[in-house]
Each structure stands twice: as C-alpha cells, then as structure tokens.
Amino acid sequence: MRRRTQPPPAPLPQRRGVDPVRVRLPVDGAWATVREHLVARLTGAGPGRVDAMFDAGAVVGADGLPVGPEAPYRPGMFVWFHRELPPEVPVPFPVEVVYRDEHIVVADKPHFLATTPRGSHVSETLLARLRHDLGLPELGAAHRLDRLTAGLVLFTVRPEERGVYQGLFRDRRVHKEYEAVARHDPELELPRTVRSRILKERGVLAAREVAGEPNAVTRVEITEHRDRDGLARYRLLPATGQTHQLRVHLNTLGVPILGDPLYPEVAPATAPGDFRRPLQLLARGLEFTDPLTGAWHSFVSGRTLQAWTSPEEWAGA
C-alpha cells in the first residue's frame, strides 16, 4: 500500500487559537496559476477577496514566503492562508480546566460553546480558547460534545498521541455518564436500556430513528423527581456515541430534554447572543485507563443544570 505523504508543518502561526487554512493543489488540476485555483475553490470569498489576500502577501508556501498571484500551478503544492474569521458573539461563560498533564487536558465546557471550529463557530470554540489560554497550539480534541451540551471534554497535548486517545472512545473503553432534566412521567418504567438505529443526514438539523440494526444504545435511569414542578433528573449511560443520541432516546421515551430546540420539534432559530434556557444536558462523568501511563482517571463536572437547581430562574429566563 502506498503511504500518503505527510504535509509540511504550517508556516503560519495560529490566530486566536485557530489554525491557518492549508490547501493542497489537486494533482489533476488544469489551472494555470495558484490564484486561478483559489478563485475557483473559494467561491464564497469571491475574486476580490482572493486578490486582496495575494496583494497582502497572505498566501504563503511551505517556506513561509508569499506566493504571488502569477505563481504557476504545481500539482501537489501546498499553500496556507488565514481565513477571514466571521464575527462571533462571545459566549459569556468561563471554561474550567479540571485536569492537565503532559499528555491530556480535561475541560469542563459551558453550554453554547462549540467544541471545535465548525461553520460559523470558529474562534468562539472550546479548542480555540484552550489553545490560546493554555499556550498549547497543538492541542487537539479526542472527542466532541454538541455545542448546546455542557460538561467534560478530553483533549490531547501532542498530535502524535491523539489517535491513541481517540481509540478509547472508538473501542468503547471510556465510561461516560450524563445527566439530564426533563418532565417526570410516573408511567415510564425505568431503568431501561434503549436500543435503536439513528440516522443523521447532512444538512438536516434533527436526527431520526429508522428501521435496521441498532447503532445507538443508552441506559436510562431516574435519580430523583419532584412533584412541585413535575421534573426529574435522569442518569444516562451511553454505550455508543451517535449524533444527538441521548436527545433522541429521551424524546423517544416521551420525556424530551428541557431546552432542546430540535426534539420533539425543530424550533425557530434564536438570535446570536441569546444564551437563555440552555439545553439541560450535562456530560457529568468521564472515566478511563490512560493508554500511555496506565493511570486510572475519574473526572466529574463541577457544573449543574439550572432547571433543577434554580427552576424559577431557568423558567423565567
């Protein structure tokens, strides 16, 4: 098997914890210049923006030197540049680091903060914040949480070790515990294990359950409930990690998580900067044996779910 050539290291530094964009010119390209390819590739930016990047010397090669707009197209060549970061409303909640050593960082993510850059969330992400605040430009995420979910996220300090820790999640060697607040249904028999096949289609906001071999398994337990507001705390133990799995499974049981904008129905999008009524889902616990040191790690989030601890405040948000 032919080994894939590793790209050279980025010649540009990060900006606000965000990596520069790396572009490899296609081997079968028919463009005459690097500029022509970038204009064709970056259709959303427009020729004017691409020309401005070249004029500013912002497009560089592996040696860090500016690439001119008339530079000939060379198949397989790498170029780098910084994307124009979209305006983002700062997420006004702190990030807590619960553990750090030479291999890993475990952070306690607030609601509304994306784990890694994606779409319109780039600099206002947990990864970008940690890279900047901790001075760890090569920090990488071993797994992800939904932007609306709070709780524990594992990061790796060294890129060459990331795959080892990702393997913990792939091979189901991490014990994950979640907490959710939802309506209490006295007729719902718990505990139980929910098994279903979940399909998440690109471009569709909500996932759905379909017929077929189950790919999503969740143990659902109730830890306590109260009569005065009809709410309950649920303990969720996922054995798999499908997109929106816990949200889908509680909705299937008839007790959708409070504050969920997708289940049971997709709600109208909120305005940027509206941080009211966060999804009442928390990645509360994370346990695993460190694959490099052999140490046993057990972490617990310090966050709480507002609908349970301050229900009037959450309801009146």
C-alpha positions as CSV (number, residue, x, y, z in Angstrom):
1,M,0.0,0.0,0.0
2,R,1.3,3.4,-1.0
3,R,1.8,5.6,2.1
4,R,0.3,9.1,2.0
5,T,2.9,11.9,2.1
6,Q,2.6,13.9,5.2
7,P,2.1,17.6,4.6
8,P,4.8,20.0,5.8
9,P,4.3,21.9,9.0
10,A,2.2,25.1,8.8
11,P,4.5,28.1,8.2
12,L,1.9,30.5,9.7
13,P,1.1,30.8,13.4
14,Q,-2.4,30.4,14.8
15,R,-4.7,33.3,15.2
16,R,-6.8,33.3,18.4
17,G,-6.2,29.6,18.7
18,V,-7.3,28.9,15.1
19,D,-5.0,27.1,12.6
20,P,-4.3,28.6,9.2
21,V,-6.1,27.0,6.2
22,R,-4.0,24.5,4.3
23,V,-4.7,23.9,0.7
24,R,-3.1,21.1,-1.4
25,L,-3.3,21.8,-5.1
26,P,-5.0,18.8,-6.8
27,V,-2.8,16.5,-8.8
28,D,-5.2,16.5,-11.8
29,G,-5.7,20.3,-11.8
30,A,-5.7,22.2,-15.1
31,W,-5.4,25.8,-13.7
32,A,-2.5,27.9,-15.0
33,T,-1.8,29.7,-11.7
34,V,-2.3,29.3,-8.0
35,R,-4.6,32.3,-8.0
36,E,-6.9,30.7,-10.6
37,H,-7.3,27.6,-8.5
38,L,-8.1,29.6,-5.3
39,V,-10.6,31.7,-7.1
40,A,-12.3,28.5,-8.3
41,R,-12.1,26.8,-4.9
42,L,-13.0,29.7,-2.6
43,T,-16.3,30.5,-4.4
44,G,-17.8,32.1,-1.3
45,A,-14.9,34.5,-0.9
46,G,-15.1,36.0,-4.4
47,P,-12.2,37.0,-6.7
48,G,-11.8,40.4,-4.9
49,R,-11.1,38.7,-1.6
50,V,-8.7,36.3,-3.1
51,D,-6.8,39.1,-4.9
52,A,-6.7,41.1,-1.6
53,M,-5.1,38.1,0.1
54,F,-2.4,37.9,-2.6
55,D,-1.8,41.7,-2.5
56,A,-1.3,41.5,1.2
57,G,1.2,38.6,0.9
58,A,-1.2,36.5,3.0
59,V,-0.9,33.3,0.8
60,V,2.3,31.5,1.6
61,G,4.2,28.4,0.6
62,A,5.9,25.8,2.8
63,D,8.9,28.1,3.2
64,G,6.6,30.8,4.7
65,L,7.3,33.2,1.8
66,P,4.4,34.9,0.0
67,V,3.1,33.2,-3.2
68,G,2.4,35.6,-6.0
69,P,-0.9,35.6,-7.9
70,E,1.0,34.7,-11.1
71,A,2.8,31.8,-9.4
72,P,2.4,28.8,-11.7
73,Y,0.1,26.0,-10.7
74,R,2.1,23.0,-9.5
75,P,0.1,19.8,-8.7
76,G,0.5,18.7,-5.1
77,M,1.8,22.0,-3.9
78,F,0.7,23.2,-0.5
79,V,-0.3,26.8,0.3
80,W,-1.5,28.3,3.5
81,F,-3.5,31.4,4.5
82,H,-5.7,32.6,7.4
83,R,-9.4,32.6,6.8
84,E,-11.3,35.7,7.4
85,L,-12.9,35.0,10.8
86,P,-16.7,35.6,10.9
87,P,-18.0,38.0,13.5
88,E,-18.9,35.9,16.6
89,V,-20.8,36.8,19.7
90,P,-18.6,35.9,22.7
91,V,-20.0,33.1,24.8
92,P,-20.1,34.7,28.2
93,F,-19.3,31.6,30.3
94,P,-15.9,30.5,31.6
95,V,-14.1,27.3,30.7
96,E,-12.8,25.3,33.6
97,V,-9.8,23.0,33.3
98,V,-10.3,20.1,35.7
99,Y,-7.1,18.2,34.8
100,R,-3.9,18.7,32.9
101,D,-0.7,16.7,32.5
102,E,1.9,16.3,29.7
103,H,-0.5,14.1,27.7
104,I,-4.0,15.3,28.2
105,V,-6.2,18.2,29.2
106,V,-9.8,17.7,30.5
107,A,-12.0,20.8,30.3
108,D,-15.5,21.4,31.7
109,K,-17.3,23.0,28.8
110,P,-20.2,25.5,29.3
111,H,-23.4,25.4,27.3
112,F,-23.4,27.2,23.9
113,L,-19.7,26.9,23.3
114,A,-18.8,24.6,20.3
115,T,-16.1,22.0,21.0
116,T,-14.1,22.6,17.7
117,P,-14.2,25.2,14.9
118,R,-17.1,24.4,12.5
119,G,-19.4,26.5,10.4
120,S,-20.0,29.9,11.9
121,H,-18.3,29.0,15.2
122,V,-14.5,29.3,14.8
123,S,-12.7,31.4,17.4
124,E,-15.6,31.1,19.9
125,T,-14.9,27.4,20.5
126,L,-13.5,25.4,23.4
127,L,-10.5,24.2,21.4
128,A,-9.5,27.8,20.3
129,R,-9.9,29.1,23.8
130,L,-7.8,26.4,25.4
131,R,-5.0,26.7,22.8
132,H,-4.8,30.4,23.4
133,D,-5.3,30.4,27.2
134,L,-3.0,27.4,27.9
135,G,-0.4,28.2,25.3
136,L,-0.8,24.8,23.7
137,P,-1.1,25.4,19.9
138,E,-1.1,21.7,19.1
139,L,-3.9,20.8,21.4
140,G,-6.5,18.5,19.7
141,A,-9.9,17.1,20.7
142,A,-10.1,13.4,21.4
143,H,-14.0,13.6,21.1
144,R,-16.7,16.2,20.9
145,L,-19.8,17.4,22.6
146,D,-22.7,19.2,20.9
147,R,-22.5,22.9,21.2
148,L,-25.6,23.0,23.4
149,T,-24.3,20.3,25.8
150,A,-22.2,21.2,28.8
151,G,-19.6,19.1,30.5
152,L,-16.3,17.2,30.3
153,V,-14.2,17.0,27.1
154,L,-10.9,15.3,26.7
155,F,-8.1,16.9,24.7
156,T,-4.6,15.7,23.7
157,V,-1.5,17.8,24.1
158,R,0.6,16.1,21.4
159,P,-0.7,15.5,17.9
160,E,1.1,12.1,17.6
161,E,-0.8,10.8,20.7
162,R,-4.3,11.9,19.6
163,G,-5.1,8.7,17.8
164,V,-4.4,6.6,20.9
165,Y,-6.9,8.6,23.0
166,Q,-9.5,8.7,20.2
167,G,-9.2,4.9,20.2
168,L,-10.5,4.8,23.7
169,F,-13.8,6.3,22.5
170,R,-13.9,4.2,19.3
171,D,-13.3,1.0,21.2
172,R,-15.8,1.9,24.0
173,R,-13.2,1.9,26.7
174,V,-14.4,5.2,28.2
175,H,-17.2,5.2,30.8
176,K,-19.4,8.2,30.2
177,E,-22.1,9.4,32.4
178,Y,-24.6,12.2,31.5
179,E,-27.3,14.0,33.5
180,A,-30.5,15.5,32.0
181,V,-33.5,17.3,33.3
182,A,-36.9,16.5,31.7
183,R,-40.5,16.0,32.6
184,H,-41.3,13.3,35.0
185,D,-43.6,10.6,33.7
186,P,-44.7,8.2,36.5
187,E,-45.8,5.6,34.0
188,L,-42.4,5.4,32.3
189,E,-40.7,2.2,33.5
190,L,-37.1,2.9,34.4
191,P,-34.3,1.9,34.4
192,R,-34.2,0.5,30.9
193,T,-31.8,0.2,28.0
194,V,-32.9,1.9,24.8
195,R,-31.6,0.5,21.5
196,S,-32.3,1.9,18.1
197,R,-30.8,2.9,14.8
198,I,-30.2,6.6,14.5
199,L,-29.7,8.4,11.2
200,K,-28.3,11.9,11.0
201,E,-28.3,13.3,7.5
202,R,-26.0,16.1,6.3
203,G,-27.9,19.4,6.1
204,V,-30.8,18.1,8.3
205,L,-30.8,19.6,11.8
206,A,-32.5,16.7,13.6
207,A,-31.5,13.1,13.6
208,R,-34.2,10.4,13.4
209,E,-34.7,6.8,14.2
210,V,-35.0,4.3,11.3
211,A,-35.5,0.6,10.9
212,G,-32.5,-1.6,11.0
213,E,-29.7,-2.9,13.2
214,P,-29.3,-0.7,16.3
215,N,-26.3,1.6,16.3
216,A,-27.3,3.5,19.4
217,V,-27.5,2.1,22.9
218,T,-28.3,4.1,26.1
219,R,-29.0,3.0,29.6
220,V,-31.6,5.4,31.1
221,E,-32.2,5.7,34.9
222,I,-34.1,8.2,37.0
223,T,-32.2,9.5,40.0
224,E,-34.9,11.7,41.6
225,H,-38.1,13.6,40.8
226,R,-40.2,16.2,42.5
227,D,-43.9,16.9,42.4
228,R,-43.9,20.7,42.7
229,D,-42.9,21.2,39.1
230,G,-43.2,17.7,37.7
231,L,-39.5,17.5,36.8
232,A,-37.0,14.6,37.1
233,R,-33.2,14.1,36.9
234,Y,-32.1,11.3,34.6
235,R,-28.9,9.5,34.6
236,L,-27.8,8.5,31.1
237,L,-25.1,5.9,30.3
238,P,-24.4,5.7,26.5
239,A,-22.7,2.7,25.2
240,T,-22.4,4.3,21.8
241,G,-21.8,7.8,20.5
242,Q,-24.2,8.6,17.7
243,T,-25.0,12.3,17.0
244,H,-27.8,13.5,19.3
245,Q,-28.2,10.0,20.7
246,L,-29.3,11.0,24.2
247,R,-31.6,13.7,23.0
248,V,-33.2,11.3,20.5
249,H,-33.6,8.5,23.0
250,L,-35.2,10.6,25.8
251,N,-37.5,12.1,23.2
252,T,-38.5,8.6,22.1
253,L,-39.4,7.8,25.7
254,G,-41.7,10.8,25.7
255,V,-39.6,12.9,28.0
256,P,-37.6,15.3,25.8
257,I,-34.8,17.2,27.5
258,L,-35.8,20.7,28.6
259,G,-34.4,23.4,26.4
260,D,-34.0,21.2,23.4
261,P,-34.6,23.2,20.2
262,L,-34.7,20.1,17.9
263,Y,-36.7,17.5,19.8
264,P,-39.6,16.8,19.6
265,E,-39.9,19.6,17.1
266,V,-37.4,21.9,15.4
267,A,-37.9,25.4,16.9
268,P,-37.2,28.7,15.1
269,A,-33.5,29.7,15.3
270,T,-32.7,32.0,18.2
271,A,-30.8,35.2,17.6
272,P,-27.0,35.2,18.1
273,G,-26.2,36.1,21.7
274,D,-29.4,34.5,23.1
275,F,-28.0,32.4,25.9
276,R,-31.2,31.8,27.7
277,R,-32.7,28.4,28.6
278,P,-29.7,26.2,27.8
279,L,-30.3,22.5,26.9
280,Q,-30.5,20.7,30.2
281,L,-27.9,18.0,29.3
282,L,-24.6,17.7,31.1
283,A,-21.6,15.3,30.4
284,R,-21.1,14.7,34.1
285,G,-18.6,11.9,34.4
286,L,-15.6,10.6,32.4
287,E,-13.6,7.5,33.5
288,F,-10.9,5.6,31.6
289,T,-7.5,4.0,32.0
290,D,-4.8,6.2,30.4
291,P,-3.4,4.2,27.4
292,L,0.0,5.8,27.8
293,T,0.6,6.0,31.6
294,G,-1.7,3.2,32.8
295,A,-3.2,5.6,35.3
296,W,-6.9,5.4,36.2
297,H,-8.7,8.7,35.6
298,S,-12.1,9.6,37.0
299,F,-13.4,13.1,36.4
300,V,-16.7,14.8,37.5
301,S,-18.1,18.0,36.1
302,G,-18.5,20.9,38.5
303,R,-21.5,22.2,36.6
304,T,-25.1,21.9,37.5
305,L,-28.3,22.0,35.4
306,Q,-30.2,25.2,36.0
307,A,-33.7,23.8,35.5
308,W,-33.1,21.6,38.5
309,T,-31.0,23.8,40.8
310,S,-32.9,27.1,40.0
311,P,-36.1,26.2,38.2
312,E,-37.7,29.5,38.6
313,E,-34.7,31.3,37.2
314,W,-34.5,28.9,34.3
315,A,-38.2,29.1,33.5
316,G,-38.2,32.9,33.7
317,A,-35.1,33.3,31.5
